[in-house]
Amino acid sequence: MSITRLSLTDFRSYPDLLIEPGPGLVVLTGENGAGKTNVLEAVSLLVPGRGLRGAPLVQVARQGGAGGFSVAARLDDIELGTGTQASAPERRLVRINGAQASATALAEWLSIIWLTPAMDRLFMEGASERRKFLDRLALALIPDHAVHATRYEAAMRQRNRLLSSETPPDPEWLTALEQQMEVHGLALSNARERVTAALAGRLEAQPEGPFARAALALEGWSSSDSLQPLLKAGRARDAAAGRTLAGPHRVDLKVTHLAKQQAAERCSTGEQKALLLGIILAHAELVAEQRGQPPVLLLDEVAAHLDPLRRANLFDRLSAMQAQVWMTGTEPSLFSEAPAVATRYTVRDGAVLA
């Protein structure tokens, strides 16, 4: 499924924008700061979450604008829209085919995966960043993943507040919250484990190529563990720590360079980027296989550090997926190996020009 029409109003640097991209590769080139990544960020808000920058919604609205913003897209015969109003700049509004909907409902219609320069340090950051990355991969395959993640986090926050209160918490209320954490935590963990196993199998079966193959594994709490007794037994410990110390929110995604049998965090910067790109490409193929349609891919500055051979290989592989792929770069020459049918735009002075 491809975005055939994208409309922005008061979004970042764009007071108003309307473009109608083609179904395959969509290339946006322009100087640094021209607004290329802003377009990708707008597309990324068409699924649950805060988009590829993770920014608060109030920061997304254009400075000097009315105070809110809107992103609208057409996908074949489906209309998706999201945004905010000036009166409630942090309250996200969503419409699907003109009807009001929840943000989590967007995942039923569209899968979007992105790769940005900020993610180059994924293997060097803390475990929380890798969990967010894994959850985005899971969401593209399992639309209700966001619902379980949201409800688990909400129950955990309530439990933490109860445990940190000066008055003794109601044991029955704590038990009810811990039961919710177990239900949604189990669903959360099952989804992560299924996606990790399926993606690891696909990566292992791939032939050696220009993008390094990765071995994937989860470390920490698993769905085979019983969470509720663990939470009940750990109430005093969690109260002293001020946070919940056991559960699926403590899991880490471990990545290993298969050919070198070396942990990703010990690989070179170039190897880490190749591992990450290989994971993204394999995941896109997995989504296409399991959901019957490829995801929309957002690749920010993806070609900047690739030699011509790897760039050509990347564009060939992306074209073979028959996915819509939005890519940015500072120079048109970075995409000279891309198919001639790619939709190409120049981003300049707050405008996107064909």
N, C-alpha and C positions, 0 to 999 in steps of 0.2 A: 504494500500500500504506500502510495507516494502523496506528498503534499503538492497539490496543483495550484494552490493560491495561498499566499501569506500576506496578511494585513496587520500593520502595527500602528498604534496611536499612542503618542507620548511615551514611547518605550525607549529608555536610555537616551541615545543621541538622536532618535528619530521622532520628530513631531508627527510625521505621517509617512507611511511606506506601504506600497503595494507591489508585489512581484508574483510572477506566475512561472515557477521553475518547471523543468522537465522531469521525467521519471528516473533518470539515471544519476550521473555525477553532476553535482552543482558546485561550481568553483567561484569563490569570491576572492578577488585580489585587491590589494590597496596598501597604502602606507600604514605603519604602526599607528594605532589610535584613530584610524579612519572609521571604525565601527563594524568591522567584519565579525568579530566575536559577539557583538551585540545581537546580530541576526541569528547566530547559532544559539545564543542564550534564549532568545524568544522562542525558537523551535523547541528547545529543551523543556520549556514550561508547559508544553502540551501533554506532559505525563505528570503523575504525582511527584511531589517534592519541590525543592527550591531551585531546580535547574542546575546547569553546569557550573555556575559560579557559587551556588549555595547562598546567595545574597538575600537579606531581608527584603520583603516586597516593597517597602517604602523607599529603598535605594534604587529600585528598578524604574520607578516613575521618572520621567524626564524633568530635570531641573528647569524651572521656569514654566512648566506645563500646568495643567489644571489640578494636578495632585494625584490623579489615578493614572492607569494605563490599561491598554487592551491588546491582546494578541488573538487573532482569529485565523483559522486555517480551514481550507477545504481539502478533503481526502475523498476523491471520487464523488460519491453522493452523500458524504458525511461532513457536517459542519461542527468544528470544535472551536471553543473560545474560552479565554481566561483573562483575568485582569483584576483591577481594584477600582474603588471609587474614592474620590477625594475625602469624603466624610468618614471612610474607614480604610485607610491606606494599608493596613496590615491584614485585612480580611479578604481572602482570595475568593473570587467568584468564578464559577465554571458553568458553561452552557454546552450542551450536546444536542445538535439539531434544534436549537432554539429553546430547549427546555433546561431549567436549572438542574444542576447535578453536583455531586461531590467530586473533589479532586481525585479521589481514588478511583472513580468510575472511568477516568481517562485511560487507565491502563487496559481496559477491555477493548479499546478501539485502536490503540497505537502503541508500538514498542519503539523506544528511542534509546540508543546507546551512544555515549560520547567519549572522546579522548582529547584532553587538553594538555598544554605544556605544564600546568600546575600538577598534573598527575604523574609527571616524570619521577617525582620523589615518593611515589606510593609505597615502594618497598623499604624506604628509609623512615617513613613516618610511623606514628603509633598505630596500634591495632584498630582503633576506631575508624581510621580512614579506609583501611582494607575491608572492614565490615560494611561501610557505606558503599564501597565499590561492588562488593559481592551482592549486596541487597539490590543494587541497580540491575545487575545481571539477572538476579532471580525475578525481579519485577517484570522484566521483558519477557519472561517465560511463563510466569505464574501471576496473573493480574491481581489476585486477592492478597498477594504478599504484603502490599502496603497496608492493608487493613489490619492484618495481624501484627505488623511491626508497630503501627500507631497505637493499637490497643494494649500491646505489651508495655510499651514505654509509658503510656498514661497510667496503667495500674502500678507500675514500678515507681513512678513519681509520687503517686498517692501513698504508697507504702512507705517510701522514704520520709515523706512529711509526717506521717503518723509516728514513725519510730523516732523522729527527731523532736517531737513535741515535748513540752515540759510535763504535761499530764500523761499518765499511763494510757496507752492506746487501747481501744476496744478489741479484745482478742478475736471476736467474731468478724469484725470488719477487716482485721488483718488477714484472717483466714480466707475471707471472700476475695480479697485482692490477690492473695497468693494463688488461689484457685484460677483466677483470671490469667495471672502470669503463666501458670502451667499450661493452660489451654492454648493461649496464643503463642507462648514460647515454644511449645512443641511444634505447632504449625510453622513457625518461623524457622526453627532448626531443621525440620524435615525438608522444607523448600531449599534451604542453603545446601544441605547435604546432597539432595537430588541434583541440583544444578552443578555443584562442585564435581560430583562423580561423573555426570554426563559430559561435562566440559573436559575433565581430565582424560576421559576415555577418547574423546575426539582429538585432543592434542597429542596424545601418545600414538594414535594411529596415523597421524599425518607424516608425510615424508619430510626429510630434512630440506630446508629451503632458506631463503634469505632472512626469515624472521624466526628467531629461536623458539623451540618448543618448550613448554613449561609443564612441570608436574605440579599438581595442586592437591592440597590437603588442608583439613580443618583441625585446629588445635584448641582444646579447651572443652567446655561443656558440650554434650551431644544429646540427641533426642532419646538415646537409650537410658539416660539418667533420669531419675524421678526428681522433678524440681520442687514440688510443694513441700515434701519433708525436709529438703535441704534448706529451703527458705525459713521454715518454722524453726528449725534447729539453729539457724544463724541469725535470729532476730537481735540478740544482744550484741553480737559481733558487728552486724550491719548498723545498729544504732550508734555504736561507738565510732564506726568509720564514717558515718554520715552518708553512706551509699550502699547499694546492694552489691555484694562481692561474689555472687555466684549466679550463673544463668547464661542464656544465649547472648546477652549483651557483652560477654567477656570472651567471646570466641575470636580467634584470629585466623586469617587465611594465609597459609604458608605456601610460597612459590619457590620452585627449584628449577634451575636451568638443566634440562634433561641431558643434553649432550655432555655437559661438563660435570653433572652431578654436584652442583654448587648452589647454595642458597642465593636467592635473587638479591638479597641485601648485600651480598659479597661480590656481586658481579659489577662490571664496569657500567658507567652511565649509558653507553651505547647499547650494551647487552640488556640492561634493564628496560630501555625503551623498546627494543626488539621483542623482548618477552611480553611486555604489556600490549604491544600492537598485535602480536600473535594470538594472545588471549582474546582480544576484541574481535579479530577476524573469525576465529574459531567459534566464538559465541554467536556472532551474527549468523553464521552458517547453521548453528544449532537451533536458533530461533526460527529461521526459515523452515527447517525440517520439522520442528515440533508444532509450530503454530500455523504452518502452511503459507506464511508470507514473511519475507525478511524484515528486519527492523529498519528504521531510519537511522543512519549513522551520521554523527557529527564529529568531524576530525579537524580540530583547530591546529593550524601550523604543522600538519602531519608530515609534509614533504620537506621541511626546512633542513633537516639533518640526514636526509637519505641521499645516497648517490644515485645517478641516473638509472642504473640497473635495478636497484631496489625500488625506485619510484615506478618504473615500468611494470615490475612484478606486482606492486601494490595495486596499480590502476587496473591491471589485467584481472587480478583476483576480485577486486571490488566490482568490476563490470560483470564478471561471471556470476556474482550473487544476484544480479538483477534487483539490487536494492537502490533506494535513493540515498545518496551519500553527499552531504554538504561538507565542503573542504575550504579552508582559508589559507592564504599565503601572501607574502609581500610582493612576489614577482610572478607574472604570467608564465615565465620560462620554467618555473617549478612544475608546471602542469603541461608541459609540451608533449609528454608521453601519454597524456590522457586521451581517450577517444575523441574524435572530432565532434561527435554528437553531444558532448557534455554541454550543459548550460553554463555559460560563463558571464560573470558580472564584474564590473569595476566599482569599488566602493570609494567614494570621494566626496568630501564636503557635505556629509549628511545625506548623501543620495546613493542609491544602488542602480547602476546603469548597465543595461544589457550590452 
